[in-house]
Amino acid sequence: MARIVVIGAGMGAMAAAARLAVAGHRVTVYERADRYGGAVRRFERDGFAFDTGPGLLHLPAVWRDFFVKTGKEPLEKCVELVQVDPASRHVFADGTAVTLPNASRAGVVSALDEALGAGAGERWGDFLGRARDAWDRSRRPLLEEPLPADTSPFARDPYPALRGGLLRRPSRTLAEVGRRELRDPRLAALLESHALAYGFDPATAPASAAVLPYMEQTFGSWYVRGGMRALADAVHERCLARKVEFVLGAEVTDVRIEDGRAVGVVLADGRTAEADHVVAGAPVPALYRDQVLPWGSQDEWPHHQSALRTGRITVCLALRGPREEGAAHRTVVHSPDRSGESAALAAGRLCERPTVVVLRPDDERLRPAGHEAVTVTATVPAGAGDRSSDDPWAGDATVAQAFADRMTSAAEAAVPGLRERLLWREVRTPEDTCRETGSPRVPGPALAGAGGALLPAANVSPVPGVYFAGGWSHPGGGLAHSGMSGALVAGLIVEGADFRGSQ
């Protein structure tokens, strides 16, 4: 039985902790905050509750596997999982709207043809076929296996080129896929919104980001009753049931290294904890200060995703009166200036009117009777989290409030009578994310292509005995990917160098 210290109580870290405990190890989790869950946060006020991190779950099989492997109760016994149908409603800049069914390719094709004109659905369906090729080529090595020492094969983009004509040259970016292959600004906006939701700028994201809409439309979108925080609660409870010890309010400031190997951690209050293995799900500044690890500054911890410098702003809306009959759970209201939105992200500034995602869960656990709790989110430049002069969030609160005004105005396309129904709102910026998680950025999933710039750090660190789990490490951010990360780290510790990935 090994002594294992886990730094941070995010979803990937907890996933690793429970799996390691089941394997017979003694696991202690140290979390600097006063709560577990990492970015899976909740804001509550006056009987309203809002998810301020992920609002939907994709690839639920990852968490089904976690609950099966760590105990006899399956996922559906621990949380109430609901398939979201329709999956989404999209409102485009020209006023056209389309409602897309959940996990039905034929239904999506039909809906697009009806809303956008004959041929639109066929072009989208053909695109999904190419996206499937990219998924099949990259799924196993990029999601289910440890990242190899030689990552050069991942520098090549697995998205295939069209055959024949002027499109023989492969599309290099996701925005180029939309222009050249979908040939309709609304279909291009639909495609790009999937990249934006994960924090990628479509103008620079590789064509392989096509796997993101493929993943969602193939495996579906799911909601956890009570909000996504209920999933964090269930994972935490599973950890406790497997005798994982949690120490909240305990910041790890250093990893003790003797004879070139990790032997424990140092806490902010001066205490030490011995360990045979250390799993880092949160940054440890001393490792960078002392140049023990090679990834550069603490601000880069511990990922290679240097091209990903985006965060999330969330506006929580408490609304008077109930949700209208037939309202969509999720509506994407697209920006009227997509190129301007991309240019602003690239320049690290706020755009005039972003693409916003409006979530309206019909969940009595999140609001007082007869009212509605709505979240509106947008992908924005994250800034440095240090209130430097070039940080878009470094000014006074009026900057965030003015941007939230524009987001709220956009959300009126999704919520009838929003202004008249508004009781109050809460605005949460990347500064809040930084205070809660240690970074203003939100990590994206690993993507092949882009010369390898969008690969997170490997789960095995250069320091023997130190491993990385969670959204900033392989295979990247998002609830599903974080769960995969925890499984990979547990496998590497339990099985050692012979571990070849999840089955």
KOLFI-194956 format. One record per residue (C-alpha): residue number from 1; residue in three letters; x, y, z. Coordinates in Angstrom, 2 decimals. Example, Ala and Ser with C-alpha at 12.3 -4.5 7.8 and 13.67 -1.06 7.14 Angstrom:
<zalums>
resi	resn	east	north	up
1	ALA	12.30	-4.50	7.80 .
2	SER	13.67	-1.06	7.14 .
</zalums>
This chain:
<zalums>
resi	resn	east	north	up
1	MET	0.00	0.00	0.00 .
2	ALA	1.53	3.30	-1.13 .
3	ARG	1.01	6.69	0.47 .
4	ILE	-0.36	9.07	-2.15 .
5	VAL	-0.86	12.82	-1.81 .
6	VAL	-3.21	14.51	-4.26 .
7	ILE	-2.84	18.28	-4.65 .
8	GLY	-6.19	19.90	-5.36 .
9	ALA	-9.73	18.54	-5.28 .
10	GLY	-10.78	19.18	-8.87 .
11	MET	-12.74	16.59	-10.83 .
12	GLY	-9.73	14.92	-12.44 .
13	ALA	-7.84	14.84	-9.15 .
14	MET	-10.80	13.29	-7.31 .
15	ALA	-11.25	10.75	-10.12 .
16	ALA	-7.64	9.68	-9.67 .
17	ALA	-7.95	9.64	-5.86 .
18	ALA	-10.94	7.29	-5.78 .
19	ARG	-9.43	4.89	-8.33 .
20	LEU	-6.15	4.78	-6.40 .
21	ALA	-7.97	4.14	-3.13 .
22	VAL	-9.85	1.23	-4.70 .
23	ALA	-6.47	-0.19	-5.73 .
24	GLY	-5.51	-0.32	-2.05 .
25	HIS	-3.49	2.86	-1.64 .
26	ARG	-3.78	5.38	1.20 .
27	VAL	-4.84	8.65	-0.42 .
28	THR	-4.98	12.15	1.08 .
29	VAL	-6.22	15.16	-0.88 .
30	TYR	-5.03	18.66	0.07 .
31	GLU	-7.16	21.51	-1.29 .
32	ARG	-6.32	25.18	-0.74 .
33	ALA	-9.95	26.29	-1.06 .
34	ASP	-12.74	25.54	1.38 .
35	ARG	-14.57	23.30	-1.06 .
36	TYR	-13.94	20.50	-3.56 .
37	GLY	-14.86	20.39	-7.23 .
38	GLY	-12.35	22.75	-8.83 .
39	ALA	-14.03	24.71	-11.63 .
40	VAL	-17.36	22.92	-11.05 .
41	ARG	-18.72	25.75	-8.92 .
42	ARG	-22.11	27.02	-7.87 .
43	PHE	-23.35	30.51	-7.02 .
44	GLU	-26.37	30.75	-4.72 .
45	ARG	-28.50	33.67	-3.62 .
46	ASP	-32.13	34.18	-2.53 .
47	GLY	-33.06	30.59	-3.30 .
48	PHE	-31.53	30.68	-6.81 .
49	ALA	-28.57	28.47	-7.76 .
50	PHE	-26.37	28.66	-10.86 .
51	ASP	-23.60	26.51	-12.32 .
52	THR	-20.63	28.83	-12.86 .
53	GLY	-18.49	26.14	-14.50 .
54	PRO	-19.64	23.49	-16.99 .
55	GLY	-23.39	23.39	-17.49 .
56	LEU	-23.72	20.23	-19.58 .
57	LEU	-22.03	16.84	-19.72 .
58	HIS	-20.76	15.18	-22.91 .
59	LEU	-19.35	11.66	-23.12 .
60	PRO	-21.09	10.49	-19.92 .
61	ALA	-19.48	7.07	-20.48 .
62	VAL	-16.33	8.46	-18.83 .
63	TRP	-18.11	9.01	-15.53 .
64	ARG	-20.13	5.81	-15.89 .
65	ASP	-16.80	4.00	-16.05 .
66	PHE	-15.57	5.88	-12.96 .
67	PHE	-18.56	4.86	-10.83 .
68	VAL	-18.47	1.25	-12.06 .
69	LYS	-14.74	0.91	-11.39 .
70	THR	-14.90	2.52	-7.93 .
71	GLY	-18.01	0.81	-6.54 .
72	LYS	-21.14	-1.15	-7.18 .
73	GLU	-23.45	1.85	-7.61 .
74	PRO	-23.53	3.09	-11.23 .
75	LEU	-23.62	6.75	-12.22 .
76	GLU	-27.40	6.83	-12.64 .
77	LYS	-27.83	5.62	-9.05 .
78	CYS	-25.70	8.50	-7.76 .
79	VAL	-27.08	11.38	-9.86 .
80	GLU	-30.17	11.93	-11.97 .
81	LEU	-28.86	12.15	-15.53 .
82	VAL	-31.20	13.65	-18.14 .
83	GLN	-30.61	13.68	-21.87 .
84	VAL	-31.15	17.23	-23.18 .
85	ASP	-33.57	17.21	-26.10 .
86	PRO	-33.50	19.31	-28.16 .
87	ALA	-29.73	19.49	-27.79 .
88	SER	-29.61	23.17	-28.70 .
89	ARG	-31.28	26.06	-30.44 .
90	HIS	-29.20	28.43	-32.57 .
91	VAL	-30.13	32.02	-33.37 .
92	PHE	-28.00	33.42	-36.18 .
93	ALA	-27.08	37.00	-36.99 .
94	ASP	-29.69	37.28	-39.76 .
95	GLY	-32.47	36.22	-37.40 .
96	THR	-32.69	32.65	-38.70 .
97	ALA	-33.09	30.05	-35.98 .
98	VAL	-32.74	26.28	-35.96 .
99	THR	-33.47	23.73	-33.25 .
100	LEU	-31.26	20.63	-33.30 .
101	PRO	-32.29	17.27	-31.81 .
102	ASN	-30.01	15.35	-29.47 .
103	ALA	-27.75	12.58	-30.81 .
104	SER	-29.61	12.21	-34.12 .
105	ARG	-27.57	12.86	-37.24 .
106	ALA	-30.56	12.35	-39.50 .
107	GLY	-32.63	14.69	-37.34 .
108	VAL	-29.93	17.37	-37.46 .
109	VAL	-29.67	17.11	-41.25 .
110	SER	-33.45	17.45	-41.59 .
111	ALA	-33.64	20.41	-39.20 .
112	LEU	-30.86	22.27	-41.03 .
113	ASP	-32.48	21.69	-44.42 .
114	GLU	-35.80	23.01	-43.13 .
115	ALA	-34.35	26.09	-41.43 .
116	LEU	-31.46	27.04	-43.73 .
117	GLY	-32.57	25.68	-47.09 .
118	ALA	-32.14	22.51	-49.11 .
119	GLY	-28.59	21.25	-49.18 .
120	ALA	-27.54	22.75	-45.85 .
121	GLY	-28.15	19.50	-44.00 .
122	GLU	-26.28	17.45	-46.60 .
123	ARG	-23.23	19.72	-46.37 .
124	TRP	-23.27	19.46	-42.59 .
125	GLY	-23.70	15.68	-42.77 .
126	ASP	-20.76	15.37	-45.18 .
127	PHE	-18.67	17.51	-42.83 .
128	LEU	-19.55	15.23	-39.89 .
129	GLY	-18.32	12.29	-41.94 .
130	ARG	-14.92	13.93	-42.28 .
131	ALA	-15.01	14.87	-38.59 .
132	ARG	-15.61	11.21	-37.80 .
133	ASP	-12.45	10.32	-39.74 .
134	ALA	-10.50	12.77	-37.57 .
135	TRP	-12.12	11.33	-34.43 .
136	ASP	-11.28	7.75	-35.40 .
137	ARG	-7.68	8.67	-36.14 .
138	SER	-7.09	10.56	-32.90 .
139	ARG	-9.49	9.14	-30.29 .
140	ARG	-7.41	6.28	-28.95 .
141	PRO	-3.93	7.88	-28.87 .
142	LEU	-5.16	11.33	-27.87 .
143	LEU	-7.80	10.48	-25.29 .
144	GLU	-7.37	6.95	-23.97 .
145	GLU	-3.61	6.39	-23.85 .
146	PRO	-0.83	8.13	-21.93 .
147	LEU	0.85	10.85	-23.97 .
148	PRO	4.05	9.37	-25.46 .
149	ALA	7.46	10.95	-25.05 .
150	ASP	7.52	11.67	-28.79 .
151	THR	4.48	13.84	-29.51 .
152	SER	5.53	14.78	-33.05 .
153	PRO	2.82	12.61	-34.67 .
154	PHE	0.21	14.79	-32.97 .
155	ALA	1.58	17.89	-34.69 .
156	ARG	-0.11	16.72	-37.89 .
157	ASP	-3.80	17.48	-38.32 .
158	PRO	-5.94	14.32	-38.71 .
159	TYR	-8.82	16.19	-40.40 .
160	PRO	-8.97	14.89	-44.00 .
161	ALA	-8.92	16.96	-47.18 .
162	LEU	-11.80	16.97	-49.59 .
163	ARG	-11.06	15.08	-52.76 .
164	GLY	-11.01	16.76	-56.13 .
165	GLY	-11.35	20.32	-57.37 .
166	LEU	-10.04	23.38	-55.57 .
167	LEU	-10.53	21.79	-52.17 .
168	ARG	-7.82	19.18	-52.61 .
169	ARG	-5.67	21.23	-50.22 .
170	PRO	-6.76	20.45	-46.65 .
171	SER	-8.36	23.15	-44.55 .
172	ARG	-5.88	24.42	-41.97 .
173	THR	-8.19	26.01	-39.38 .
174	LEU	-11.74	25.43	-38.22 .
175	ALA	-12.81	28.79	-39.65 .
176	GLU	-11.41	27.70	-43.01 .
177	VAL	-13.42	24.47	-42.82 .
178	GLY	-16.55	26.59	-42.41 .
179	ARG	-15.77	28.92	-45.32 .
180	ARG	-14.54	26.34	-47.82 .
181	GLU	-16.61	23.28	-46.99 .
182	LEU	-19.88	24.45	-45.43 .
183	ARG	-20.32	27.52	-47.70 .
184	ASP	-23.01	29.15	-45.57 .
185	PRO	-22.20	31.75	-42.90 .
186	ARG	-24.83	30.24	-40.60 .
187	LEU	-23.39	26.73	-40.87 .
188	ALA	-19.94	28.22	-40.33 .
189	ALA	-21.23	30.00	-37.21 .
190	LEU	-22.72	26.72	-35.96 .
191	LEU	-19.37	25.00	-36.43 .
192	GLU	-17.35	27.79	-34.81 .
193	SER	-19.61	27.96	-31.75 .
194	HIS	-18.42	24.51	-30.68 .
195	ALA	-14.81	25.70	-30.66 .
196	LEU	-15.72	28.88	-28.78 .
197	ALA	-17.54	26.87	-26.12 .
198	TYR	-14.25	25.11	-25.31 .
199	GLY	-12.24	28.34	-25.34 .
200	PHE	-10.72	28.05	-28.82 .
201	ASP	-10.58	30.88	-31.34 .
202	PRO	-11.98	29.37	-34.58 .
203	ALA	-9.59	31.50	-36.65 .
204	THR	-6.58	29.75	-35.11 .
205	ALA	-8.01	26.41	-33.90 .
206	PRO	-6.85	23.53	-36.12 .
207	ALA	-9.28	21.81	-38.44 .
208	SER	-9.15	18.84	-36.05 .
209	ALA	-11.41	20.84	-33.71 .
210	ALA	-14.12	19.36	-35.95 .
211	VAL	-14.13	16.47	-33.47 .
212	LEU	-15.90	18.73	-30.94 .
213	PRO	-19.26	18.99	-32.77 .
214	TYR	-18.88	15.37	-33.85 .
215	MET	-18.45	14.27	-30.25 .
216	GLU	-21.49	16.21	-29.08 .
217	GLN	-23.83	15.25	-31.91 .
218	THR	-22.80	11.59	-31.76 .
219	PHE	-22.79	10.95	-28.01 .
220	GLY	-25.34	13.54	-26.96 .
221	SER	-25.67	16.28	-24.36 .
222	TRP	-26.68	15.49	-20.80 .
223	TYR	-27.76	17.46	-17.75 .
224	VAL	-27.45	16.47	-14.10 .
225	ARG	-30.55	17.34	-12.06 .
226	GLY	-29.61	19.77	-9.34 .
227	GLY	-26.88	21.22	-11.56 .
228	MET	-23.44	19.97	-12.43 .
229	ARG	-22.38	20.59	-8.86 .
230	ALA	-24.41	17.47	-8.02 .
231	LEU	-21.90	15.44	-10.06 .
232	ALA	-19.02	16.92	-8.05 .
233	ASP	-20.87	16.01	-4.85 .
234	ALA	-21.34	12.43	-6.06 .
235	VAL	-17.67	12.05	-6.98 .
236	HIS	-16.65	13.47	-3.59 .
237	GLU	-19.00	11.07	-1.81 .
238	ARG	-17.54	8.16	-3.76 .
239	CYS	-14.05	9.25	-2.67 .
240	LEU	-15.16	9.35	0.98 .
241	ALA	-16.75	5.92	0.66 .
242	ARG	-13.40	4.59	-0.55 .
243	LYS	-11.64	6.13	2.49 .
244	VAL	-9.97	9.02	0.67 .
245	GLU	-9.09	11.72	3.22 .
246	PHE	-9.75	15.37	2.34 .
247	VAL	-7.97	18.29	4.00 .
248	LEU	-9.65	21.53	2.87 .
249	GLY	-8.14	24.96	3.39 .
250	ALA	-4.67	23.42	3.10 .
251	GLU	-2.43	24.89	0.39 .
252	VAL	0.52	22.88	-0.88 .
253	THR	3.46	25.21	-1.50 .
254	ASP	6.20	22.78	-2.46 .
255	VAL	6.95	19.19	-3.36 .
256	ARG	9.75	17.61	-1.34 .
257	ILE	12.32	16.01	-3.62 .
258	GLU	15.15	13.81	-2.33 .
259	ASP	17.66	12.01	-4.49 .
260	GLY	15.76	13.18	-7.56 .
261	ARG	12.40	11.73	-6.51 .
262	ALA	9.27	13.17	-4.86 .
263	VAL	8.94	12.06	-1.23 .
264	GLY	6.15	14.34	0.01 .
265	VAL	4.73	17.85	0.05 .
266	VAL	5.09	21.01	2.12 .
267	LEU	2.00	22.93	3.26 .
268	ALA	1.64	26.69	3.65 .
269	ASP	1.58	26.37	7.44 .
270	GLY	4.96	24.61	7.41 .
271	ARG	3.67	21.09	7.95 .
272	THR	4.91	18.29	5.71 .
273	ALA	3.21	15.15	4.45 .
274	GLU	5.23	12.18	3.30 .
275	ALA	4.23	10.39	0.11 .
276	ASP	5.39	7.66	-2.23 .
277	HIS	3.61	9.38	-5.12 .
278	VAL	2.32	12.94	-5.59 .
279	VAL	-0.58	13.66	-7.97 .
280	ALA	-0.77	17.37	-8.81 .
281	GLY	-4.16	18.61	-9.90 .
282	ALA	-3.26	22.22	-9.04 .
283	PRO	-0.18	24.41	-9.57 .
284	VAL	2.75	24.25	-7.17 .
285	PRO	4.65	27.54	-7.70 .
286	ALA	7.86	26.34	-6.06 .
287	LEU	8.39	23.75	-8.78 .
288	TYR	8.71	26.59	-11.28 .
289	ARG	10.55	28.98	-9.02 .
290	ASP	13.21	26.32	-8.50 .
291	GLN	13.12	25.32	-12.18 .
292	VAL	12.37	21.72	-11.31 .
293	LEU	9.84	21.42	-14.11 .
294	PRO	10.36	22.64	-17.68 .
295	TRP	7.09	24.33	-18.62 .
296	GLY	8.08	27.91	-17.93 .
297	SER	6.23	30.28	-15.65 .
298	GLN	3.58	29.41	-13.10 .
299	ASP	1.10	31.17	-15.38 .
300	GLU	1.72	28.41	-17.93 .
301	TRP	1.23	25.56	-15.43 .
302	PRO	1.51	22.78	-16.39 .
303	HIS	0.36	22.73	-19.99 .
304	HIS	1.79	23.30	-23.41 .
305	GLN	-1.41	24.98	-24.65 .
306	SER	0.36	28.28	-25.24 .
307	ALA	-2.17	29.25	-27.90 .
308	LEU	-5.05	28.98	-25.45 .
309	ARG	-5.41	32.23	-23.50 .
310	THR	-9.13	32.45	-23.03 .
311	GLY	-11.43	32.38	-20.06 .
312	ARG	-15.13	32.57	-19.37 .
313	ILE	-17.49	35.25	-18.19 .
314	THR	-20.78	34.06	-16.70 .
315	VAL	-23.85	36.18	-16.03 .
316	CYS	-26.30	34.63	-13.59 .
317	LEU	-29.85	35.90	-14.13 .
318	ALA	-32.59	35.53	-11.51 .
319	LEU	-35.87	35.88	-13.40 .
320	ARG	-39.38	36.50	-12.15 .
321	GLY	-41.93	33.99	-13.40 .
322	PRO	-41.59	30.47	-14.82 .
323	ARG	-39.91	29.28	-17.99 .
324	GLU	-42.31	29.24	-20.93 .
325	GLU	-43.57	25.92	-22.29 .
326	GLY	-41.27	24.35	-24.87 .
327	ALA	-38.23	26.51	-24.11 .
328	ALA	-34.88	25.05	-25.14 .
329	HIS	-32.47	24.11	-22.39 .
330	ARG	-29.57	25.62	-24.38 .
331	THR	-29.66	28.44	-26.92 .
332	VAL	-26.61	29.79	-28.74 .
333	VAL	-27.05	33.39	-29.88 .
334	HIS	-24.38	34.00	-32.49 .
335	SER	-22.34	37.17	-32.81 .
336	PRO	-23.22	39.44	-35.77 .
337	ASP	-19.47	39.96	-36.30 .
338	ARG	-17.66	36.61	-36.08 .
339	SER	-14.43	37.91	-37.60 .
340	GLY	-14.42	40.82	-35.16 .
341	GLU	-14.99	38.41	-32.29 .
342	SER	-11.99	36.31	-33.37 .
343	ALA	-9.82	39.40	-33.85 .
344	ALA	-10.69	40.61	-30.36 .
345	LEU	-9.81	37.24	-28.81 .
346	ALA	-6.49	37.22	-30.65 .
347	ALA	-5.72	40.76	-29.48 .
348	GLY	-6.72	40.07	-25.88 .
349	ARG	-9.54	42.60	-25.84 .
350	LEU	-13.32	42.47	-25.46 .
351	CYS	-15.48	42.48	-28.56 .
352	GLU	-18.59	44.56	-29.05 .
353	ARG	-21.04	41.65	-29.06 .
354	PRO	-19.90	38.09	-28.35 .
355	THR	-21.49	34.76	-29.12 .
356	VAL	-23.36	33.78	-25.97 .
357	VAL	-24.63	30.45	-24.66 .
358	VAL	-27.87	30.68	-22.71 .
359	LEU	-28.71	27.78	-20.39 .
360	ARG	-32.26	27.51	-19.06 .
361	PRO	-32.52	24.25	-17.07 .
362	ASP	-36.07	23.36	-16.08 .
363	ASP	-34.95	22.34	-12.61 .
364	GLU	-36.94	23.12	-9.48 .
365	ARG	-33.84	22.52	-7.37 .
366	LEU	-32.19	25.64	-8.77 .
367	ARG	-34.84	28.31	-8.17 .
368	PRO	-37.76	29.35	-5.98 .
369	ALA	-41.15	28.08	-7.07 .
370	GLY	-42.55	30.01	-10.00 .
371	HIS	-39.23	31.59	-11.04 .
372	GLU	-36.31	30.78	-13.35 .
373	ALA	-32.52	30.64	-13.00 .
374	VAL	-30.61	31.35	-16.25 .
375	THR	-26.89	31.47	-17.01 .
376	VAL	-25.36	33.33	-19.95 .
377	THR	-21.73	32.61	-20.81 .
378	ALA	-19.19	33.87	-23.33 .
379	THR	-15.59	33.04	-24.15 .
380	VAL	-13.33	36.05	-23.55 .
381	PRO	-9.63	36.92	-23.19 .
382	ALA	-8.57	35.62	-19.80 .
383	GLY	-5.99	38.24	-18.97 .
384	ALA	-3.11	37.53	-16.66 .
385	GLY	-5.05	37.34	-13.42 .
386	ASP	-2.65	39.88	-11.90 .
387	ARG	-4.50	43.13	-12.70 .
388	SER	-1.70	44.25	-15.02 .
389	SER	-2.35	47.13	-17.39 .
390	ASP	-2.93	44.84	-20.39 .
391	ASP	-5.50	42.72	-18.54 .
392	PRO	-9.00	43.50	-19.92 .
393	TRP	-10.44	42.82	-16.46 .
394	ALA	-7.96	45.05	-14.61 .
395	GLY	-10.13	48.17	-14.79 .
396	ASP	-12.95	49.02	-12.44 .
397	ALA	-16.12	46.96	-12.23 .
398	THR	-17.83	49.02	-14.95 .
399	VAL	-15.84	47.12	-17.62 .
400	ALA	-17.35	43.79	-16.61 .
401	GLN	-20.80	45.29	-16.09 .
402	ALA	-20.81	46.94	-19.53 .
403	PHE	-19.81	43.66	-21.17 .
404	ALA	-22.48	41.83	-19.15 .
405	ASP	-25.02	44.38	-20.42 .
406	ARG	-24.18	43.39	-24.00 .
407	MET	-24.39	39.70	-23.11 .
408	THR	-27.77	40.19	-21.44 .
409	SER	-29.09	42.07	-24.47 .
410	ALA	-28.00	39.22	-26.72 .
411	ALA	-29.72	36.71	-24.41 .
412	GLU	-33.07	38.40	-25.05 .
413	ALA	-33.15	36.45	-28.33 .
414	ALA	-33.35	33.29	-26.21 .
415	VAL	-35.47	34.43	-23.25 .
416	PRO	-38.73	36.23	-24.04 .
417	GLY	-39.37	39.26	-21.84 .
418	LEU	-36.00	38.97	-20.14 .
419	ARG	-35.67	42.65	-19.17 .
420	GLU	-39.12	42.82	-17.61 .
421	ARG	-38.55	39.58	-15.68 .
422	LEU	-35.08	40.37	-14.32 .
423	LEU	-34.90	40.44	-10.52 .
424	TRP	-31.11	40.69	-10.24 .
425	ARG	-27.94	39.42	-11.84 .
426	GLU	-24.46	38.33	-10.76 .
427	VAL	-21.44	38.75	-13.05 .
428	ARG	-18.46	36.43	-12.73 .
429	THR	-15.29	37.14	-14.71 .
430	PRO	-11.93	35.41	-15.23 .
431	GLU	-10.77	37.18	-12.07 .
432	ASP	-13.27	35.07	-10.14 .
433	THR	-12.02	31.96	-11.94 .
434	CYS	-8.46	32.86	-10.94 .
435	ARG	-9.40	33.35	-7.31 .
436	GLU	-11.15	29.99	-7.19 .
437	THR	-8.88	27.79	-9.31 .
438	GLY	-5.52	29.56	-9.43 .
439	SER	-5.72	30.51	-13.12 .
440	PRO	-7.99	32.93	-15.03 .
441	ARG	-7.97	30.57	-18.00 .
442	VAL	-10.24	27.65	-18.71 .
443	PRO	-8.34	24.69	-20.21 .
444	GLY	-9.52	23.17	-23.46 .
445	PRO	-9.41	19.54	-24.57 .
446	ALA	-6.32	18.22	-26.32 .
447	LEU	-6.35	18.65	-30.10 .
448	ALA	-4.01	17.24	-32.70 .
449	GLY	-2.56	19.57	-35.30 .
450	ALA	-1.41	23.17	-34.79 .
451	GLY	2.13	21.88	-34.55 .
452	GLY	1.34	20.30	-31.19 .
453	ALA	0.58	23.66	-29.53 .
454	LEU	-2.74	22.37	-28.14 .
455	LEU	-1.38	19.34	-26.32 .
456	PRO	-1.56	19.55	-22.52 .
457	ALA	1.24	18.33	-20.27 .
458	ALA	1.83	14.61	-20.03 .
459	ASN	0.45	12.84	-16.96 .
460	VAL	3.94	11.66	-16.00 .
461	SER	6.20	14.55	-14.99 .
462	PRO	9.98	14.71	-15.45 .
463	VAL	10.32	14.27	-11.68 .
464	PRO	9.90	10.61	-10.65 .
465	GLY	6.93	10.20	-8.35 .
466	VAL	5.08	13.31	-9.58 .
467	TYR	2.02	12.94	-11.83 .
468	PHE	-0.43	15.44	-13.31 .
469	ALA	-4.22	14.99	-13.36 .
470	GLY	-7.05	17.33	-14.29 .
471	GLY	-7.93	19.77	-17.03 .
472	TRP	-4.47	21.25	-17.51 .
473	SER	-2.93	17.84	-18.16 .
474	HIS	-3.47	15.15	-20.77 .
475	PRO	-6.04	14.80	-22.33 .
476	GLY	-7.17	18.34	-21.43 .
477	GLY	-10.11	20.29	-20.07 .
478	GLY	-13.82	19.59	-19.85 .
479	LEU	-15.65	17.21	-17.54 .
480	ALA	-15.15	14.14	-19.71 .
481	HIS	-11.48	14.82	-20.44 .
482	SER	-10.73	15.51	-16.76 .
483	GLY	-12.28	12.17	-15.87 .
484	MET	-10.09	10.47	-18.46 .
485	SER	-7.06	12.20	-16.97 .
486	GLY	-7.80	10.75	-13.53 .
487	ALA	-8.14	7.27	-15.02 .
488	LEU	-4.82	7.57	-16.85 .
489	VAL	-2.93	8.73	-13.76 .
490	ALA	-4.37	5.94	-11.64 .
491	GLY	-3.42	3.40	-14.29 .
492	LEU	0.13	4.74	-14.52 .
493	ILE	0.64	4.51	-10.75 .
494	VAL	-1.01	1.11	-10.30 .
495	GLU	0.38	-0.61	-13.40 .
496	GLY	3.54	1.41	-13.94 .
497	ALA	5.35	1.73	-17.25 .
498	ASP	3.39	-1.21	-18.71 .
499	PHE	0.11	0.74	-18.62 .
500	ARG	-1.14	1.28	-22.16 .
501	GLY	-4.34	3.15	-21.53 .
502	SER	-8.00	2.78	-20.68 .
503	GLN	-9.92	-0.18	-22.06 .
</zalums>
